[in-house]
Amino acid sequence: MDVPLLNVALAEAERLFAAGDRLLSDQSLTLFDDWCIADTDFALMINRLLLNGDDVLEKLAAYANHQWRRPSVQQWVQLGKGG
């Protein structure tokens, strides 16, 4: 669904971006030293914005795309498809 964010949602998205910008260096593929479930959770939030066509910082988009390709995430996605 390609619906622009309301002002309150835009403000929350900006807070999400600011947190990600602080936690991730330009080449970071995880929020912390090692992968944790927070990486998947954060990436799903970013992906929802990406899939809606919202502007997302390039490094956050790259991070979310990397997290989406994780084998464990893809196994989880397949569960939802009956696989």
LINQUIMO-V899843 format. One record per backbone hydrogen bond with DSSP energy under -1.0 kcal/mol. CO is the residue of the C=O (numbers start at 0). NH is the residue of the N-H. If there is no record, write none. Layout:
co,nh
CO,NH
CO,NH
This chain:
co,nh
0,2
5,9
6,10
7,11
8,12
9,13
10,14
11,15
12,16
13,17
14,18
15,19
16,20
17,21
18,22
19,23
24,27
35,38
36,40
37,41
38,42
39,43
40,44
41,45
42,46
43,47
44,48
45,49
46,50
48,53
49,52
56,60
57,61
58,62
59,63
60,64
61,65
62,66
63,67
64,68
66,69
69,73
70,74
71,75
72,76
73,77
74,78
75,79
77,82
78,81
